[in-house]
């Protein structure tokens, strides 16, 4: 949500920032509606004052025996009461319309975000690891001999339809091990507090984390009104909604491993093979609630937390700074981490680490109390994948594949797999 005062003070700068994202100017529409709303509020307050003044004179007119004045004042009070109620209702309607308009405007990009129309104009920041070379043609994850029997798309389709997968046996265990490894790393080494959160949330939580009203089609809603979370960013971030936190309690660093659900609206025909793009998947999410002065440094810290997971697993990756045209709706700045997938001969996104500034905090009314007093300020919120578990599984399988259909697994997972380090060509761990 945007600060209406900031738009009033510098509408040209607001429109210029939106133009960097490829969006049309909107300050004129916003300010016209805002002026109508404020004018209606002012008129209602004036009518209310006239009503109150007349109400005080009614008794005096009655006491003086001036029946004509008494009746005039009584009629005036009645008329003003109706007028005030109507004006207040109109002001409320204008306020709802203004709030809805502001809620549909994307966040403004940070000054250091590169301009660009799409992902082809993202800027690579760094690369880590050597891309593996094979003496055979590497295949995609679902084609690896030791994986195929344990990654069942037909069985999942029988129960749920397209874009679901049933993991079984050793592959299911590796998937579970990856999630546990990520959680342990974030808790034990990165200082995040583990949470177990609901996966069903109310409208308010989706709205507060900028998923509604604009992107309802991207998520699933139950028949009784709950939403299935797209990630635990929603539950972790919304946990501070309406709160006034102590400055000394910041930053709050949280992590959770949850099921996630996305309708993948608009992605028809993309990544239909394998488990790269699914309706149901798992993620280990990171969320930080910070002081505005430290939020940029916190984003860098979160980025390193995510990159470190891949480094511990030995997965080559590159990190890119998204351009204005490729950023998400609520993001002020986003770094994507892309893992190398030999089967696709390409880097593919495995994590996004974003700062929203106070964009979400304003929607949630999440603030903090200054230690030295003063008016509470809005916190800054950040979120990032640490990591997408299924995509990490894909990277582990494809980078570790061997000519005989087996997979050499990362040493970091050994303790989670009972000391086993290899997925055999027949699909068993050894």
NUKE-88506 format. One record per atom (N, C-alpha, C): residue in three letters; x, y, z. Coordinates in steps of 0.1 Angstrom, whole numbers, plus 2048, in hexadecimal, padded with zeros to 3 digits. Atoms other than C-alpha are relative to their C-alpha. Layout:
REM residues N
ALAXYZ;...
This chain:
REM residues 430
UNK8097F4800;UNK800800800;UNK80980C800;UNK7F97F3801;UNK80C8237F8;UNK7FB80A809;UNK8037F57F7;UNK80D84180E;UNK7FA80B7F8;UNK8077F6808;UNK7F3859800;UNK80780E802;UNK7F97F47FE;UNK80787680F;UNK80C8027F7;UNK7F47FF809;UNK82686E7FB;UNK7FB8027F1;UNK8057FE80D;UNK81186D7DB;UNK7FB80F7FF;UNK8047F1800;UNK8028907E4;UNK80C8097FE;UNK7F47F8800;UNK82489E7EA;UNK8088007F4;UNK7F880180C;UNK8358927CB;UNK7FA7F67F6;UNK80780A809;UNK81D8827B1;UNK8087FD7F4;UNK7F780380C;UNK836886794;UNK80A7F5803;UNK7F680A7FD;UNK8508727A6;UNK7FA7F2802;UNK80780D7FE;UNK8368577AF;UNK7FE7FA7F2;UNK80380580E;UNK82C85478A;UNK80C7FC7F9;UNK7F3804806;UNK85085377F;UNK8057F3805;UNK7FB80D7FB;UNK858836796;UNK7F77F57FB;UNK80980A806;UNK839823789;UNK8047FE7F2;UNK7FD80180E;UNK84482A766;UNK80C7F77FE;UNK7F4809801;UNK86581876D;UNK7FB7F1800;UNK80580D800;UNK84F7F9772;UNK7F77FD7F4;UNK80880180B;UNK83D7FF752;UNK7F1803802;UNK80E7FD7FD;UNK81D80B763;UNK7FD80F7FC;UNK8057F3804;UNK808829758;UNK7FF80980C;UNK8027F77F5;UNK80684876E;UNK7F37FF806;UNK80D8027F9;UNK7EB846788;UNK7FE80B80B;UNK8017F67F5;UNK7F28647A0;UNK7F48097FE;UNK80C7F7802;UNK7D787978F;UNK7F37FA804;UNK80C8077FB;UNK7BC85F795;UNK7FF7FF80F;UNK7FF8027F2;UNK7C88597B8;UNK7FC80D807;UNK8027F37FA;UNK7C987E7C1;UNK7F28067FE;UNK80E7FB802;UNK7A78867B1;UNK7F77F980A;UNK8088087F7;UNK79786A7C6;UNK80380580E;UNK7FC7FB7F2;UNK7AA8767E5;UNK7FA80D803;UNK8067F37FE;UNK79E89A7E0;UNK7F17FF802;UNK80F8017FE;UNK77A88F7DC;UNK7FD7FA80E;UNK8028067F2;UNK77D87A7FC;UNK80280A80B;UNK7FD7F67F6;UNK78D896810;UNK7F580B800;UNK80B7F6801;UNK7738AF803;UNK7F37FB807;UNK80C8067FB;UNK75789880D;UNK8017FF810;UNK7FE8007F1;UNK766893830;UNK7FF80E806;UNK8017F27FB;UNK76A8B9834;UNK7F2805800;UNK80E7FC801;UNK7468BF829;UNK7F87F980B;UNK8078077F6;UNK73A8A4841;UNK80380680E;UNK7FC7FA7F3;UNK74D8B485E;UNK7FA80E802;UNK8067F3800;UNK73F8D7855;UNK7F17FE804;UNK80E8027FD;UNK71B8C9855;UNK7FE7FB80E;UNK8018057F3;UNK7228B7875;UNK80180B80A;UNK7FF7F57F8;UNK72D8D7885;UNK7F3809800;UNK80C7F8801;UNK70E8E9879;UNK7F47F8807;UNK80A8087F8;UNK6F88CC887;UNK80280280F;UNK7FE7FE7F2;UNK7098CF8A8;UNK7FC80D806;UNK8037F37FC;UNK7058F48AA;UNK7F1802801;UNK80F7FF800;UNK6E08F28A1;UNK7FA7F880B;UNK8058097F4;UNK6DB8D68BB;UNK80180880D;UNK7FE7F87F4;UNK6E88EE8D6;UNK7F680B801;UNK8097F5800;UNK6D09098CB;UNK7F17FC801;UNK80E805800;UNK6B18F38CA;UNK7FA80280E;UNK8057FF7F2;UNK6AD8F38F0;UNK7FD80E804;UNK8027F17FD;UNK6B19198F3;UNK7F48057F9;UNK80B7FB808;UNK69791F8D8;UNK7F37FB807;UNK80C8067FA;UNK67E9088EA;UNK7FE80780D;UNK8027F97F3;UNK68591990C;UNK7FB80E7FE;UNK8057F3802;UNK67F93B8FD;UNK7F28017FB;UNK80D800805;UNK65E9318EF;UNK7FF8047F1;UNK8007FD80E;UNK6689398CB;UNK7FE7F37F8;UNK80480D806;UNK65691C8BB;UNK8057FF7F1;UNK7FB80080E;UNK65F926897;UNK80F7FD7FF;UNK7F2803800;UNK68492789F;UNK8037F2805;UNK7FE80D7FB;UNK6819078B2;UNK7FE7F67F5;UNK80380980B;UNK6718F5894;UNK80B8017F5;UNK7F67FE80A;UNK68A90487C;UNK80D7F9804;UNK7F38067FB;UNK6A88F8891;UNK7FE7F1801;UNK80280E7FF;UNK6998D6897;UNK8007FA7F2;UNK80080580D;UNK6938D1872;UNK80F8017FA;UNK7F27FE805;UNK6B78DE86B;UNK8087F4806;UNK7F880B7F9;UNK6C58C4884;UNK7FD7F37F9;UNK80380D807;UNK6B28A8873;UNK8067FF7F2;UNK7FB80080E;UNK6BC8B3850;UNK80F7FE800;UNK7F18017FF;UNK6E18B785A;UNK8047F1804;UNK7FD80E7FD;UNK6E089486A;UNK8007F77F4;UNK80180880D;UNK6D5885849;UNK80C8037F7;UNK7F67FC809;UNK6EE89A836;UNK80E7FB805;UNK7F38057FB;UNK70B89084D;UNK8017F17FD;UNK80080E802;UNK70286B84B;UNK8037FD7F1;UNK7FE80280E;UNK70186D825;UNK80E8037FC;UNK7F27FC803;UNK722880822;UNK80A7F6806;UNK7F78097FA;UNK73386883A;UNK8007F37F8;UNK80180C808;UNK72684A825;UNK8088027F3;UNK7F97FE80D;UNK73385A805;UNK80F801802;UNK7F17FF7FD;UNK755862816;UNK8067F2802;UNK7FC80E7FE;UNK75783E821;UNK8027F87F3;UNK7FF80780D;UNK7508317FE;UNK80C8057F8;UNK7F57FB806;UNK76A8487F0;UNK80D7FB806;UNK7F48067F9;UNK78383C80A;UNK8037F27FC;UNK7FF80E805;UNK77C818800;UNK8067FF7F2;UNK7FC80080D;UNK7818207DC;UNK80F8057FF;UNK7F27FB800;UNK7A28337E3;UNK8097F5805;UNK7F880B7FB;UNK7AF8167F8;UNK8027F57F6;UNK7FF80B80A;UNK7A77FD7DD;UNK8098047F5;UNK7F77FB80B;UNK7B88137C3;UNK80F7FF804;UNK7F38007FB;UNK7D78167D8;UNK8057F2802;UNK7FC80E7FD;UNK7D77F07E0;UNK8047F97F3;UNK7FE80680D;UNK7D97E97BA;UNK80D8067F9;UNK7F47FA806;UNK7F87FE7B4;UNK80C7F9805;UNK7F48087FC;UNK8197EB7B5;UNK80A809808;UNK7F67F97F8;UNK8367F47CC;UNK8098087F7;UNK7F67F8808;UNK84F80E7C0;UNK80E7FA801;UNK7F3807800;UNK8718007B6;UNK80A809807;UNK7F57F87FA;UNK89080A7CA;UNK8088067F5;UNK7F87F880A;UNK8A88227B9;UNK80A7F87F9;UNK7F5808806;UNK8C28077B3;UNK7FB7F47F8;UNK80680B808;UNK8AA7EF7A1;UNK8028047F1;UNK7FE7FD80E;UNK8B47EE77C;UNK7F28017F8;UNK80B7FF809;UNK89A7F9762;UNK8007F57F6;UNK80080B80A;UNK88E7DE74B;UNK7F27FB7FE;UNK80E804803;UNK86F7CF73B;UNK7FD7F2805;UNK80380E7FC;UNK8737AA744;UNK80D7F9805;UNK7F58077FA;UNK88B78F751;UNK80D8007F8;UNK7F47FF808;UNK8A3793734;UNK80980C804;UNK7F97F47FC;UNK8AD7B4743;UNK80480080F;UNK7FB8027F3;UNK8B57A7766;UNK80F801800;UNK7F27FE7FF;UNK8D87AE772;UNK8077F5809;UNK7F980B7F8;UNK8EF79177D;UNK80980780A;UNK7F77FA7F6;UNK90079979E;UNK80C7F7803;UNK7F58097FD;UNK91477A7A4;UNK7FD7F27FC;UNK80180E802;UNK91A75579C;UNK8087F980A;UNK7F88097F7;UNK9257397B2;UNK8007F27FB;UNK7FF80E804;UNK9317167AB;UNK8037FE7F1;UNK7FD80480E;UNK93D70478C;UNK7F57F87FA;UNK80A808807;UNK9236F8774;UNK8067F27FC;UNK7FA80E802;UNK9286D2773;UNK8017FC7F1;UNK7FF80580D;UNK9346C2753;UNK7FE7F1801;UNK80380E801;UNK92869F749;UNK8067FA7F4;UNK7FC80880C;UNK935684732;UNK7F57F97FA;UNK80D805806;UNK91167D729;UNK7F780C7FF;UNK80A7F5801;UNK8F3693720;UNK7F77FF80C;UNK8088007F4;UNK8E369D741;UNK7F18017FC;UNK80F7FF803;UNK8BD699743;UNK7F980880B;UNK8087F97F5;UNK8A26AA757;UNK7FD7F780B;UNK8018087F3;UNK89A69F77A;UNK7F77F47FF;UNK80A80B801;UNK87C689771;UNK8047F57F7;UNK7FB80A809;UNK890677757;UNK80C7F8805;UNK7F58077FA;UNK8AC66B76E;UNK7FB7F2804;UNK80480E7FE;UNK8AB645771;UNK7FC7FE80F;UNK8038037F2;UNK8AC644797;UNK7F5809806;UNK80B7F67FB;UNK89166079A;UNK7F37FC7FB;UNK80C802807;UNK877655781;UNK7F57F8808;UNK8098097F9;UNK86763A796;UNK7FA80780D;UNK8047F97F3;UNK8646517B5;UNK7F980D7FE;UNK8067F3803;UNK8566707A3;UNK7F57FD7F7;UNK80C805808;UNK833666798;UNK7F680B7FD;UNK8097F6805;UNK82067F784;UNK7F27FA7FC;UNK80C806803;UNK806667778;UNK7F77FD80C;UNK8078037F4;UNK7FC65C79B;UNK7FA80D805;UNK8057F37FB;UNK7F96817A5;UNK7F58057F7;UNK80B7FB809;UNK7E4689786;UNK7F37F8802;UNK80C8087FD;UNK7CC66D78F;UNK7F880580C;UNK8067FB7F5;UNK7C567D7B0;UNK7FD80F7FF;UNK8017F27FF;UNK7CA6A27A9;UNK8008077F2;UNK7FF7F980D;UNK7CF6AA784;UNK80E8047FD;UNK7F27FC805;UNK7EC6BB772;UNK80780980A;UNK7F77F87F7;UNK8096CC784;UNK8007FD80E;UNK7FE8067F3;UNK80A6B67A2;UNK80A7F47FE;UNK7F780B801;UNK82369B7AA;UNK7FF7F880D;UNK7FF8097F4;UNK82567D7C2;UNK80E7FC801;UNK7F38057FD;UNK8476787D1;UNK8007F4809;UNK80080C7F9;UNK84F6567DE;UNK80E7FC804;UNK7F38077FD;UNK86B6427EF;UNK80B80A802;UNK7F47F97FE;UNK88E6507ED;UNK7FF80F7FC;UNK8017F2804;UNK8856707DA;UNK7F880880A;UNK8087FA7F5;UNK86A6787F4;UNK80980380C;UNK7F87FE7F4;UNK88467480F;UNK80B80B7FE;UNK7F67F6804;UNK89E68A7FD;UNK7F980E801;UNK8077F37FF;UNK8836A57FA;UNK7FE80480E;UNK8027FD7F2;UNK87B6A381F;UNK80D804806;UNK7F37FC7FB;UNK8A06A4827;UNK80480E7FD;UNK7FC7F3804;UNK8A56C3813;UNK7F980B808;UNK8087F77F8;UNK8896D5826;UNK80680180E;UNK7FB8017F3;UNK8976CA847;UNK80E807801;UNK7F37F9801;UNK8BA6D583D;UNK7FF80F7FF;UNK8027F2801;UNK8AE6F7833;UNK7FC80680D;UNK8057FB7F3;UNK89B6FC854;UNK80B80180A;UNK7F58017F6;UNK8B86F1869;UNK80B80B7FE;UNK7F67F6804;UNK8D0708856;UNK7FB80E804;UNK8057F37FD;UNK8BA72685A;UNK7FF80280F;UNK8027FE7F1;UNK8B372087F;UNK80E800807;UNK7F38027F9;UNK8D671488A;UNK80B8097FC;UNK7F57F8805;UNK8EC729874;UNK7FC80F7FD;UNK8047F3805;UNK8D7747868;UNK7F880880A;UNK8077F87F6;UNK8C4750888;UNK7F28037FE;UNK80E7FE802;UNK8A174D87B;UNK7F87F780A;UNK8098077F7;UNK884742891;UNK7F77F87F8;UNK808809807;UNK872724885;UNK7F1801804;UNK80E8007FE;UNK84C725881;UNK7F97F57F9;UNK809809807;UNK83170C878;UNK7F38087FF;UNK80B7F7802;UNK815721868;UNK7F47F97F9;UNK80C805808;UNK7F271B85A;UNK8038027F1;UNK8007FE80F;UNK7EE717835;UNK7F38057FB;UNK80D7FA804;UNK7CB724835;UNK7FF80E807;UNK8007F27FB;UNK7C774A83A;UNK7F48077FC;UNK80C7F8803;UNK7AC76483A;UNK80480B7F5;UNK7FE7F580A;UNK7A8781820;UNK80A80A806;UNK7F87F67FA;UNK7B9799838;UNK80F7FD7FE;UNK7F2804801;UNK7DA785838;UNK8058017F1;UNK7FC7FF80E;UNK7DA783812;UNK80180F7FB;UNK8007F2804;UNK7D27A880E;UNK80C807806;UNK7F57F97F9;UNK7EC7B3828;UNK80D7FD7FA;UNK7F4803807;UNK8077A1815;UNK8008017F1;UNK8027FB80D;UNK7FC7B07F4;UNK7FD7F57F5;UNK80580A809;UNK7EE7907E5;UNK7F28027FB;UNK80D7FB804;UNK7CB79F7E3;UNK80080F801;UNK80B806808;UNK7B87AF7D3;UNK8057FC7F2;UNK7FD80180E;UNK7CC7AE7B3;UNK8037F27FB;UNK7FB80D804;UNK7D978A7B3;UNK7F87F4805;UNK80880B7FA;UNK7BC7757C0;UNK8007F47F7;UNK80080B809;UNK7BD7607A0;UNK80C7F7801;UNK7F48087FF;UNK7E07547A8;UNK8007F780C;UNK8018097F4;UNK7D57437C8;UNK7F37F8801;UNK80C8087FF;UNK7BB72A7D3;UNK7F880480D;UNK8087FC7F5;UNK79E7327E9;UNK7F67F5803;UNK80A80A7FD;UNK7887197FC;UNK7F28057FF;UNK80E7FC801;UNK7627197FA;UNK7FB80880C;UNK8047F87F4;UNK76072881D;UNK80980C802;UNK7FA7F47FF;UNK777744816;UNK80F801803;UNK7F28007FD;UNK79A73A821;UNK8088007F3;UNK7F680180B;UNK7B873E80A;UNK80B7F7804;UNK7F48087FF;UNK7D3724805;UNK80C8097FE;UNK7F57F7802;UNK7F473680A;UNK8097FD7F4;UNK7F680280B;UNK80B73C7EC;UNK80E7FD806;UNK7F48047F8;UNK82873B805;UNK7FD80580F;UNK8027FB7F2;UNK82C74082B;UNK80580E802;UNK7FF7F17FF;UNK836764823;UNK7F4806806;UNK80D7FB7FB;UNK81176A829;UNK7FE7FF80F;UNK8028027F2;UNK80F75B84B;UNK80A806809;UNK7F57FB7F8;UNK831765858;UNK7FF80F801;UNK8007F2800;UNK82E78984D;UNK7F4806807;UNK80C7FA7FA;UNK80A78E857;UNK7FF7FD80F;UNK8008037F2;UNK81378187A;UNK80180D808;UNK7FE7F37F9;UNK81C7A6883;UNK7F580A7FC;UNK80B7F7804;UNK7FC7B5874;UNK7FA80780C;UNK8077F87F5;UNK7EE7D188A;UNK80880280C;UNK7F88007F4;UNK80B7CE8A2;UNK80880D800;UNK7F67F67FE;UNK8217EA8B0;UNK80B7FA808;UNK7F58087FA;UNK8427D98B6;UNK80A809807;UNK7F57F97F9;UNK85E7E48CD;UNK80C8017F6;UNK7F57FF809;UNK87B7F28B9;UNK80B7F6803;UNK7F580A7FC;UNK8937DC8CD;UNK7FD7F27FB;UNK80480E805;UNK8807BD8C0;UNK8047FE7F2;UNK7FD80180E;UNK88A7C489C;UNK80F7FD7FE;UNK809807809;UNK8947B2887;UNK7FA7F4805;UNK80680D7FD;UNK87D79588A;UNK8037F77F3;UNK7FD80980B;UNK88A778874;UNK7FA7F3802;UNK80980C7FF;UNK87375B86D;UNK8027F77F4;UNK80080A80B;UNK87373B859;UNK7F57F6802;UNK80A80A7FF;UNK859721851;UNK8017F77F4;UNK80180A80B;UNK85670183C;UNK7F17FD7FF;UNK80E803802;UNK8336FE82D;UNK7FD7FB7F2;UNK80680280D;UNK81E6F1811;UNK7FD80E7FA;UNK8037F4807;UNK81870D7F7;UNK7F77FD7F4;UNK80A80380B;UNK7FC7107DD;UNK7FF80C7F7;UNK8027F580A;UNK7FB7247BD;UNK7F87FA7F4;UNK80880480C;UNK7E27227A0;UNK8088007F4;UNK7F87FE80C;UNK7FE72C788;UNK7F88067F4;UNK8087F980A;UNK7E5742776;UNK80A8087F7;UNK7F87F980A;UNK7F574F756;UNK80D7F97FC;UNK7F4808803;UNK810734754;UNK7FD7F47F7;UNK80480B809;UNK7FE71D73C;UNK80B7FD7F6;UNK7F6804809;UNK817709728;UNK80E801804;UNK7F27FE7FB;UNK83571273D;UNK8047F580A;UNK7FA80A7F7;UNK84A6F774E;UNK7F57F5804;UNK80A80A7FD;UNK82F6DD74A;UNK8057F2803;UNK7FA80D7FD;UNK8476C074C;UNK80880180D;UNK7F98017F3;UNK8566B576E;UNK7F980880A;UNK8067FA7F4;UNK8506C678F;UNK80580E802;UNK7FB7F27FE;UNK85F6E9788;UNK7F580A804;UNK80B7F77FE;UNK83D6FA788;UNK7F47F9804;UNK80B8087FB;UNK8236EA79E;UNK7F5809807;UNK80B7F97F8;UNK8016F47AE;UNK8037FF80F;UNK7FD8027F2;UNK80D6E67CF;UNK80F7FD801;UNK7F18027FE;UNK8316E87DB;UNK80380480E;UNK7FB7FD7F3;UNK8466ED7FA;UNK80B80A800;UNK7F67F67FF;UNK85B70A805;UNK80580280E;UNK7FB7FA7F4;UNK871715821;UNK80280F7FE;UNK8007F1802;UNK86A73A824;UNK80780780B;UNK7F97F77F6;UNK87D756835;UNK7F880D800;UNK8067F27FF;UNK86C776841;UNK80780880B;UNK7FB7F77F6;UNK87B793853;UNK7F880D802;UNK8077F47FD;UNK86A7B0864;UNK80A809806;UNK7F47F87FD;UNK8837CD867;UNK7FD80E802;UNK8007F17FF;UNK88A7F1870;UNK8038057F2;UNK7FE7FB80E;UNK889806850;UNK80F8037FD;UNK7F27FD802;UNK8AD810855;UNK8097F47FD;UNK7F880C802;UNK8BA7EC853;UNK7FA7F77F6;UNK80780A808;UNK8A37DD83A;UNK8087FC7F3;UNK7F880380C;UNK8BB7DF81C;UNK80B7F6804;UNK7F68097FB;UNK8D67CE831;UNK7FA7F2803;UNK80780C7FD;UNK8BD7B483C;UNK7FD7F87F3;UNK80280780C;UNK8B57AC818;UNK80D7F97FB;UNK7F3806804;UNK8DA7A5811;UNK8037F4809;UNK7FE80B7F7;UNK8DB78F830;UNK7F77F47FC;UNK80980B804;UNK8BD77B825;UNK8047F97F3;UNK7FB80580D;UNK8CC777802;UNK80B7F6803;UNK7F58097FD;UNK8EB768811;UNK7FB7F3807;UNK80680C7FA;UNK8D6750826;UNK7FB7F67F6;UNK80580880A;UNK8C6743807;UNK80B7FA7F7;UNK7F5805808;UNK8E67417F2;UNK8087F6808;UNK7F88097F8;UNK8F772F80F;UNK7FB7F27FF;UNK80680E801;UNK8DE71280C;UNK8057F97F4;UNK7FC80680D;UNK8E870C7E8;UNK80F7FD801;UNK7F28037FF;UNK90D70F7F0;UNK8037F4809;UNK7FF80C7F7;UNK90A6F580C;UNK7FD7F47F8;UNK80480C808;UNK8F96DE7F3;UNK8097FF7F3;UNK7F780180B;UNK9136E57D8;UNK7F98037F3;UNK8087FD80C;UNK8F96F27BF;UNK80580D7FA;UNK7FC7F3806;UNK90770C7A6;UNK7F48097FE;UNK80B7F7801;UNK8F272B7A5;UNK80580E7FB;UNK7FD7F2803;UNK8F174F799;UNK7F5809807;UNK80A7F77FA;UNK8E076D7AA;UNK7FF80C7F7;UNK8037F5809;UNK8CF788796;UNK7F780A808;UNK8087F57FC;UNK8C07AA79F;UNK7F58027F6;UNK80B7FF80A;UNK89D7AB78F;UNK7FF80F7FC;UNK8037F3805;UNK8967C9779;UNK7F2804803;UNK80D7FB7FC;UNK8777DE77E;UNK7F47F97F9;UNK80B807807;UNK8627CB764;UNK7FE7F2804;UNK80180E7FC;UNK8697A9774;UNK7FD7FE80F;UNK8028017F2;UNK8637B1799;UNK7F17FD803;UNK80E8037FB;UNK8447A57AC;UNK7F980D804;UNK8097F57FD;UNK8277BC7B4;UNK80480880D;UNK7FD7F97F3;UNK8317C37D9;UNK80F803802;UNK7F27FF7FD;UNK8577C37D5;UNK80580E7FD;UNK7F97F3802;UNK86D7E27D8;UNK80D7FC7F9;UNK7F4805806;UNK88C7CE7CE;UNK8007F0802;UNK80080F800;UNK8907A87C6;UNK80D7FB7FA;UNK7F5808805;UNK8AE7927C3;UNK7FA7F27FD;UNK80380E803;UNK8A87707B2;UNK80D7F8800;UNK7F580A801;UNK8BF7527B7;UNK7FB7F67F7;UNK80480A80A;UNK8BF73B79A;UNK80A7F4800;UNK7F780C800;UNK8CD71779D;UNK8027FB7F2;UNK7FD80680D;UNK8DE706781;UNK7F97F27FF;UNK80780C803;UNK8C96EA772;UNK8067FA7F3;UNK7F980680C;UNK8DE6D475A;UNK7F67FB7F6;UNK80A806809;UNK8BF6C374C;UNK7FA80B7F7;UNK8057F5808;UNK8B36E573F;UNK80B8087FA;UNK7F47F8805;UNK8D66F3739;UNK7FD80F803;UNK8047F27FD;UNK8CA71274B;UNK80080280F;UNK8037FC7F2;UNK8C872576C;UNK7F1802801;UNK80E7FE7FD;UNK8A572477B;UNK7FE80580E;UNK8037FA7F3;UNK897738798;UNK7FD7F680A;UNK8028097F5;UNK8997267B9;UNK7FC80880D;UNK8037F87F5;UNK8957447D0;UNK7FE80F7FC;UNK8017F2802;UNK8897687D0;UNK80080780E;UNK7FF7F97F3;UNK8937807EC;UNK7FC80E7FE;UNK8057F2803;UNK87F7A07ED;UNK7FE80880D;UNK8047F67F6;UNK87B7BF802;UNK7F48077FB;UNK80C7F8804;UNK8597D0802;UNK80080E806;UNK8017F37F8;UNK8637EE817;UNK7F5800809;UNK80B7FF7F7;UNK8457FA82A;UNK7F27FD7F8;UNK80C803809;UNK82D7EF80D;UNK7F67F7807;UNK8098097F9;UNK81F7D1820;UNK7FC80580E;UNK8027FB7F3;UNK8227E1842;UNK7F480A800;UNK80B7F7800;UNK80A7FD838;UNK7F37F97FE;UNK80D807802;UNK7F07E482C;UNK7FC7F980D;UNK8028077F4;UNK7F47D184D;UNK7FF80880D;UNK7FE7F77F4;UNK7F97EF864;UNK8097FA80A;UNK7F68067F7;UNK8187DF872;UNK80B80B802;UNK7F77F47FC;UNK82E7F9885;UNK8097FC80B;UNK7F78027F4;UNK8497FC89F;UNK80180D807;UNK7FF7F57F7;UNK84D8138BC;UNK80F804802;UNK7F37FC7FE;UNK86C8288BD;UNK80480080E;UNK7FB8017F3;UNK8828238DB;UNK80080D808;UNK7FF7F37FA;UNK8858488E1;UNK7F38087FF;UNK80D7FA801;UNK86084F8DC;UNK7FD8057F2;UNK8047FC80E;UNK84E85F8BF;UNK7F67F87FA;UNK80A807807;UNK8348548A7;UNK8057F27FB;UNK7FC80D805;UNK83582E89F;UNK8028017F0;UNK7FD80180E;UNK84482787C;UNK7FC7F27FB;UNK80380D807;UNK83C80C863;UNK80D7F87FF;UNK7F5809802;UNK8537EE863;UNK8037FE7F1;UNK7FE80580E;UNK8637E0843;UNK7FF7F1801;UNK80280E801;UNK85B7BD838;UNK8087FA7F4;UNK7F880780B;UNK8717A5824;UNK7FD7F1800;UNK80380E801;UNK86C782817;UNK8097FA7F6;UNK7F880780A;UNK880768805;UNK7FF7F1802;UNK80080F800;UNK8817437FC;UNK80D7FB805;UNK7F38047FA;UNK89A730810;UNK8017F1801;UNK8037FD80E;UNK89471B7FA;UNK7F27F97FC;UNK80B808806;UNK87870D7E3;UNK8057F1801;UNK7FA80E7FD;UNK87C6E87EE;UNK7FF7F87F3;UNK80080880C;UNK8706D87CE;UNK80A8047F5;UNK7F67FC80A;UNK8866ED7B7;UNK80E7FD805;UNK7F38047FB;UNK8A36E67CE;UNK8027F17FE;UNK7FF80E803;UNK89C6C17CA;UNK8047FE7F2;UNK7FC80180E;UNK89D6C57A5;UNK80E8037FD;UNK7F27FC802;UNK8BE6D77A7;UNK80A7F5805;UNK7F880B7FA;UNK8CD6BC7BE;UNK8017F47F6;UNK80080C808;UNK8C26A07A7;UNK8078027F3;UNK7FA7FE80D;UNK8CC6B0786;UNK80F802801;UNK7F27FD7FF;UNK8EE6BC792;UNK8087F4804;UNK7F980B7FB;UNK8F669B7A2;UNK7FF7F37F8;UNK80380C809;UNK8EB684786;UNK80C7FA7FB;UNK7F5808805;UNK90266877A;UNK7FB7F97F3;UNK80380680D;UNK904656759;UNK7F77F3801;UNK80780C7FE;UNK8F5636768;UNK7F2802805;UNK80E7FD7FB;UNK8D5648774;UNK80080280F;UNK7FF7FD7F1;UNK8E164C798;UNK80280F802;UNK7FE7F27FD;UNK8E566D7AA;UNK80980080C;UNK7F87FD7F5;UNK9016787C0;UNK7FA80B808;UNK8067F67F8;UNK8F268B7DD;UNK809808808;UNK7F77F77F8;UNK9006A97F0;UNK8047FA80D;UNK7FB8057F3;UNK9156A080E;UNK7F880780C;UNK8087F97F6;UNK9006BA822;UNK7F47F9804;UNK80D8087FD;UNK8E26A2820;UNK8037F3807;UNK7FD80E7FB;UNK8F468382C;UNK7FA7FD80E;UNK8058027F2;UNK8EB687851;UNK7F07FF800;UNK80F801800;UNK8C668B847;UNK7FB7F47F8;UNK80380C808;UNK8C766C831;UNK8067F3806;UNK7FA80C7FA;UNK8D665484A;UNK80E7FD7FB;UNK7F2802804;UNK8F965983D;UNK8017FC7F1;UNK80080480E;UNK8EF650819;UNK80380C7F7;UNK7FB7F5808;UNK8FE6647FD;UNK7FD7FE7F1;UNK80380380E;UNK8F16547DD;UNK7F27FB7FE;UNK80D805804;UNK8CF64F7CC;UNK8047F77F4;UNK7FC80A80A;UNK8D562F7B8;UNK7F78007F4;UNK80780080D;UNK8C9629794;UNK7F37F9802;UNK80D8077FE;UNK8AE6127A2;UNK7F780880A;UNK8087F77F8;UNK8A162E7B9;UNK8017FE80F;UNK7FE8017F2;UNK8AF6247DB;UNK80C808805;UNK7F57F97FA;UNK8C66367F2;UNK80B7F7805;UNK7F58087FB;UNK8E96297FB;UNK80B80A804;
